[in-house]
Amino acid sequence: MDKKRKEIIARNEISELHTFNLGKIPQKVLIEGRSRALPIIISLHGGPGTPIPFSGGCRGLFPAFTDRFIMVYWDQLGCGMNDCKLKDAFDIESFVDMTVNLICEVKKLFPDNKIILFGMSWGSVLALKACYKAEDKINAVVVWGQVLKNLFLNDEVYEALEQSGISERKMQKLRSITVENFRDKDMQLLSNSVRKYTDGYNNKQGEQAAIGPIIKGLLTSPDYSFMDFKAIMMNGTATSTRLWPELLKIDLTEALQNVTVPYYILQGDTDIVTSTTAIVGAVEQSENSNLHCRIVKDSGHMPGKAGMDEVFDTLVQVANE
């Protein structure tokens, strides 16, 4: 760990690794901020099982954020520093309950601080569902890449792939995938195809976020072992038999349109994984003053530099409201 990072950690009033019982399971959570009086951001990462960019190994890595907020970094059960094999009993609601438990634990530590949930992709499912179960404890939600319905298996994805020049043979294979016959290798085929042939994941025109310093920072983290680092991508989430089948069937339209806390959605303009077109339509139809949507140009499902800048600016705006 370099000198600059040590200095960042040293100047933070709070930089603590806690163990909370989330879903009745002890899990490690890193809490870090320049001052104990700052508003709190509880980060809910994507995946399931992909704690990037904000993870439990990020102590001292994001001074721009920790100078303005108290950041709560949770590697969700089954990955990172909380890696384990997920039993068949773990479903979406299990993770929602863990999220609510985390909110309650943070509120105990900081009863007077504003709490904002920040979810990315899969984390947006947890954020949306948790804001109904803990609306008295949170002040706002900000998400990047809101999950709505019909993930991957929809005409928008098929049309984008067909227009990309993908082979007819592969296209037929993709169209044959259904929720009922869905297997792990199908997810690999779908995600790899969208990533390779379209701008749905990463927009090739936009400037990419600097991932190298984050990877280096996690490798030299004072809180991560090498096995924790490895469990960012290769982890126990892969043993889940319920999460992806449930995600493919989920429809959060009604829940989203009826939110009762300020809810800010940031979407890449070429995102077809969590369809920006569908999100814009749902927000416009809702006529809910709590619901806001912002489109980031030249961005896909994964936020590039412009996307991360918009995330930061929106969190600052929401914290000051």
C-alpha positions as CSV (number, residue, x, y, z in Angstrom):
1,M,0.0,0.0,0.0
2,D,1.5,3.3,-1.1
3,K,2.2,6.4,1.0
4,K,-0.7,8.5,-0.5
5,R,-3.3,5.8,0.3
6,K,-2.0,5.5,3.9
7,E,-2.4,9.3,4.2
8,I,-6.0,9.2,2.9
9,I,-6.9,6.5,5.3
10,A,-5.2,8.3,8.2
11,R,-7.1,11.5,7.7
12,N,-10.5,9.7,7.6
13,E,-12.3,10.1,10.9
14,I,-13.9,6.7,10.3
15,S,-12.3,3.8,8.6
16,E,-13.5,0.6,10.2
17,L,-14.2,-3.0,9.2
18,H,-17.4,-4.2,10.9
19,T,-19.0,-7.6,11.2
20,F,-22.8,-7.5,11.0
21,N,-25.3,-10.3,11.1
22,L,-27.1,-9.9,7.8
23,G,-29.7,-12.6,7.2
24,K,-28.4,-14.1,10.4
25,I,-25.0,-14.6,8.8
26,P,-21.9,-12.7,10.0
27,Q,-20.6,-10.6,7.2
28,K,-17.8,-8.1,6.9
29,V,-18.6,-4.5,5.9
30,L,-16.2,-1.6,5.5
31,I,-17.3,1.9,6.5
32,E,-15.1,4.9,5.7
33,G,-15.5,8.6,5.6
34,R,-13.7,11.9,6.3
35,S,-16.2,12.9,9.0
36,R,-18.8,11.1,11.1
37,A,-21.2,13.9,10.2
38,L,-21.3,13.2,6.5
39,P,-24.3,11.7,4.6
40,I,-24.0,7.9,4.1
41,I,-23.9,6.0,0.9
42,I,-24.7,2.3,1.2
43,S,-23.2,0.7,-2.0
44,L,-25.1,-2.3,-3.5
45,H,-22.9,-3.8,-6.2
46,G,-23.9,-5.6,-9.3
47,G,-23.6,-9.2,-10.4
48,P,-25.0,-11.0,-8.5
49,G,-21.5,-11.5,-7.1
50,T,-19.4,-8.7,-8.7
51,P,-18.2,-6.2,-6.1
52,I,-16.8,-3.6,-8.5
53,P,-16.0,-0.7,-8.3
54,F,-17.0,-0.3,-4.7
55,S,-16.0,-3.3,-2.5
56,G,-14.7,-4.2,0.9
57,G,-11.2,-3.9,-0.3
58,C,-11.5,-0.2,-1.2
59,R,-10.2,1.3,2.0
60,G,-8.5,4.6,0.9
61,L,-9.2,4.1,-2.8
62,F,-11.9,6.7,-3.4
63,P,-11.0,9.9,-1.5
64,A,-13.3,12.0,-3.8
65,F,-16.2,9.9,-2.4
66,T,-15.0,9.5,1.2
67,D,-14.3,13.3,1.5
68,R,-18.0,13.9,0.7
69,F,-19.7,10.8,2.1
70,I,-19.4,8.0,4.6
71,M,-19.1,5.1,2.2
72,V,-20.5,1.7,3.2
73,Y,-18.8,-1.1,1.2
74,W,-20.5,-4.5,1.4
75,D,-19.3,-7.5,-0.5
76,Q,-22.6,-9.3,-0.7
77,L,-22.8,-12.9,0.6
78,G,-21.1,-15.3,-1.9
79,C,-18.3,-13.0,-3.1
80,G,-15.3,-11.0,-2.1
81,M,-14.5,-11.0,1.6
82,N,-17.9,-12.7,2.2
83,D,-17.3,-15.5,-0.3
84,C,-19.1,-18.8,0.3
85,K,-21.2,-21.2,-1.7
86,L,-24.8,-20.1,-1.9
87,K,-27.3,-22.7,-0.8
88,D,-30.5,-23.4,-2.8
89,A,-32.5,-21.5,-0.1
90,F,-30.9,-18.1,-1.1
91,D,-33.2,-16.2,-3.4
92,I,-33.7,-12.5,-4.2
93,E,-35.7,-11.8,-1.1
94,S,-32.9,-13.3,1.0
95,F,-30.6,-10.6,-0.3
96,V,-33.2,-7.9,0.1
97,D,-33.5,-8.9,3.8
98,M,-29.7,-8.8,4.2
99,T,-29.8,-5.3,2.6
100,V,-32.5,-4.2,5.1
101,N,-30.5,-5.6,8.0
102,L,-27.5,-3.6,6.8
103,I,-29.5,-0.4,6.6
104,C,-30.7,-1.0,10.2
105,E,-27.1,-1.6,11.4
106,V,-25.8,1.5,9.8
107,K,-28.7,3.5,11.2
108,K,-27.8,2.3,14.7
109,L,-24.3,3.6,14.2
110,F,-25.3,6.9,12.6
111,P,-28.9,7.7,13.8
112,D,-28.8,11.3,12.6
113,N,-27.1,11.0,9.2
114,K,-28.9,11.0,5.9
115,I,-28.8,7.6,4.2
116,I,-28.7,7.1,0.4
117,L,-28.7,3.7,-1.3
118,F,-26.6,3.4,-4.4
119,G,-27.3,0.3,-6.5
120,M,-25.7,-0.9,-9.7
121,S,-27.7,-3.3,-12.0
122,W,-28.4,-6.3,-9.7
123,G,-27.9,-3.8,-6.8
124,S,-30.8,-1.8,-8.2
125,V,-33.1,-4.7,-7.4
126,L,-32.0,-4.7,-3.8
127,A,-32.2,-0.9,-3.6
128,L,-35.7,-0.8,-5.0
129,K,-37.1,-3.6,-2.9
130,A,-35.3,-2.4,0.3
131,C,-36.7,1.1,0.0
132,Y,-40.2,-0.3,0.5
133,K,-39.1,-2.3,3.6
134,A,-37.0,0.4,5.2
135,E,-38.4,3.7,3.8
136,D,-38.4,5.2,7.3
137,K,-34.6,4.8,7.4
138,I,-33.5,5.9,4.0
139,N,-33.6,9.4,2.4
140,A,-33.1,8.6,-1.3
141,V,-32.0,6.0,-3.8
142,V,-29.6,6.5,-6.7
143,V,-29.1,3.6,-9.2
144,W,-27.1,3.0,-12.3
145,G,-28.7,0.5,-14.7
146,Q,-32.1,-0.2,-13.2
147,V,-33.4,-3.7,-13.6
148,L,-37.0,-3.6,-14.8
149,K,-38.1,-6.8,-16.6
150,N,-37.3,-9.1,-19.5
151,L,-33.6,-9.2,-18.9
152,F,-31.7,-10.4,-22.0
153,L,-34.6,-12.4,-23.4
154,N,-36.3,-9.7,-25.3
155,D,-36.7,-8.3,-28.9
156,E,-34.5,-5.3,-28.2
157,V,-31.5,-7.5,-27.5
158,Y,-32.3,-9.9,-30.4
159,E,-32.6,-7.0,-32.9
160,A,-29.4,-5.4,-31.8
161,L,-27.5,-8.6,-32.2
162,E,-29.1,-9.3,-35.6
163,Q,-28.1,-5.9,-36.8
164,S,-24.5,-6.4,-35.6
165,G,-24.0,-9.2,-38.2
166,I,-23.9,-12.1,-35.7
167,S,-24.0,-15.5,-37.5
168,E,-27.5,-17.0,-38.1
169,R,-26.5,-20.2,-36.3
170,K,-25.5,-18.3,-33.1
171,M,-28.7,-16.2,-33.4
172,Q,-30.9,-19.2,-33.6
173,K,-29.1,-20.6,-30.5
174,L,-29.7,-17.4,-28.6
175,R,-33.4,-17.3,-29.6
176,S,-33.9,-20.8,-28.4
177,I,-33.0,-19.9,-24.8
178,T,-36.0,-19.6,-22.5
179,V,-36.5,-18.9,-18.8
180,E,-37.7,-22.5,-18.4
181,N,-34.6,-24.1,-20.0
182,F,-32.0,-21.5,-18.8
183,R,-28.6,-22.8,-17.8
184,D,-25.3,-21.1,-16.6
185,K,-23.7,-21.5,-20.1
186,D,-26.7,-19.7,-21.6
187,M,-25.9,-16.6,-19.5
188,Q,-22.3,-16.7,-20.7
189,L,-23.4,-16.9,-24.3
190,L,-25.9,-14.1,-23.9
191,S,-23.6,-11.7,-22.0
192,N,-20.6,-12.5,-24.2
193,S,-22.6,-11.9,-27.3
194,V,-24.0,-8.6,-26.1
195,R,-20.6,-7.5,-25.0
196,K,-18.8,-8.5,-28.2
197,Y,-21.3,-7.5,-30.9
198,T,-23.1,-4.4,-29.4
199,D,-22.6,-1.3,-27.3
200,G,-25.1,-2.8,-24.7
201,Y,-22.5,-3.4,-22.1
202,N,-19.6,-1.0,-22.9
203,N,-20.1,1.8,-25.3
204,K,-17.1,1.8,-27.6
205,Q,-17.4,5.6,-28.3
206,G,-17.3,6.7,-24.7
207,E,-14.2,7.1,-22.5
208,Q,-13.8,4.0,-20.3
209,A,-13.5,4.3,-16.5
210,A,-10.0,3.7,-15.2
211,I,-10.2,0.1,-13.8
212,G,-6.5,-0.5,-13.6
213,P,-5.9,1.6,-10.4
214,I,-8.9,-0.1,-8.8
215,I,-7.5,-3.6,-9.5
216,K,-4.1,-2.6,-8.2
217,G,-5.7,-1.1,-5.2
218,L,-7.6,-4.2,-4.4
219,L,-4.5,-6.4,-4.8
220,T,-2.7,-4.2,-2.2
221,S,-5.7,-3.7,0.1
222,P,-5.1,-3.9,3.8
223,D,-8.4,-5.8,4.1
224,Y,-8.3,-8.2,1.2
225,S,-6.4,-11.5,1.0
226,F,-5.6,-12.9,-2.4
227,M,-8.5,-15.3,-2.1
228,D,-10.8,-12.3,-1.4
229,F,-9.5,-10.6,-4.5
230,K,-10.0,-13.8,-6.6
231,A,-13.6,-14.0,-5.2
232,I,-14.4,-10.7,-6.9
233,M,-15.2,-12.7,-10.1
234,M,-14.8,-16.4,-9.3
235,N,-16.9,-17.0,-6.3
236,G,-19.7,-18.9,-4.5
237,T,-22.4,-16.9,-6.3
238,A,-21.9,-19.3,-9.2
239,T,-23.5,-22.1,-7.1
240,S,-26.8,-20.3,-6.8
241,T,-29.7,-22.1,-8.5
242,R,-32.3,-19.5,-7.9
243,L,-31.0,-16.0,-8.4
244,W,-30.7,-15.9,-12.2
245,P,-34.0,-17.8,-12.9
246,E,-35.8,-15.3,-10.6
247,L,-34.1,-12.3,-12.2
248,L,-35.2,-13.4,-15.7
249,K,-38.8,-13.6,-14.5
250,I,-38.8,-10.5,-12.5
251,D,-41.0,-7.5,-13.3
252,L,-40.4,-4.4,-11.1
253,T,-42.4,-2.0,-13.2
254,E,-45.2,-1.4,-10.6
255,A,-42.7,-1.2,-7.7
256,L,-40.6,1.4,-9.5
257,Q,-43.6,3.5,-10.6
258,N,-44.9,3.7,-7.0
259,V,-41.7,4.6,-5.0
260,T,-42.3,6.9,-2.1
261,V,-38.7,8.1,-1.6
262,P,-36.7,10.3,-4.1
263,Y,-35.4,7.8,-6.7
264,Y,-32.8,8.7,-9.3
265,I,-32.1,6.4,-12.2
266,L,-28.9,6.9,-14.3
267,Q,-28.9,5.0,-17.6
268,G,-26.4,4.6,-20.4
269,D,-27.9,5.6,-23.7
270,T,-27.0,2.3,-25.4
271,D,-27.8,0.0,-22.5
272,I,-29.9,-2.9,-23.7
273,V,-29.0,-5.2,-20.7
274,T,-31.2,-3.1,-18.4
275,S,-33.1,-1.4,-21.3
276,T,-32.9,2.3,-21.2
277,T,-35.9,2.5,-23.6
278,A,-38.0,0.5,-21.2
279,I,-36.9,2.5,-18.2
280,V,-37.7,5.9,-19.9
281,G,-41.1,4.6,-20.8
282,A,-41.8,3.4,-17.3
283,V,-40.7,6.7,-15.7
284,E,-42.8,8.7,-18.2
285,Q,-45.9,6.6,-17.6
286,S,-45.6,6.8,-13.8
287,E,-46.1,10.6,-13.3
288,N,-44.5,10.0,-9.9
289,S,-42.6,13.1,-8.7
290,N,-40.2,11.0,-6.7
291,L,-39.0,9.2,-9.8
292,H,-36.2,10.8,-12.0
293,C,-34.3,9.5,-14.9
294,R,-31.1,10.8,-16.5
295,I,-29.5,9.4,-19.7
296,V,-25.7,9.5,-20.1
297,K,-24.5,9.8,-23.6
298,D,-22.1,7.2,-25.1
299,S,-22.6,4.9,-22.2
300,G,-23.8,1.3,-22.0
301,H,-24.7,-0.9,-19.0
302,M,-21.3,-0.5,-17.5
303,P,-20.6,3.1,-16.6
304,G,-17.5,4.6,-18.3
305,K,-15.8,7.8,-17.1
306,A,-18.9,10.0,-17.9
307,G,-21.1,7.5,-16.1
308,M,-19.0,7.5,-12.9
309,D,-18.8,11.3,-13.1
310,E,-22.6,11.4,-13.3
311,V,-22.9,9.0,-10.4
312,F,-20.7,11.2,-8.2
313,D,-22.5,14.5,-9.2
314,T,-25.9,12.9,-8.6
315,L,-25.0,11.6,-5.2
316,V,-23.7,15.0,-4.2
317,Q,-26.9,16.7,-5.5
318,V,-29.1,14.2,-3.7
319,A,-27.1,14.5,-0.4
320,N,-27.5,18.3,-0.5
321,E,-31.3,18.3,-1.1
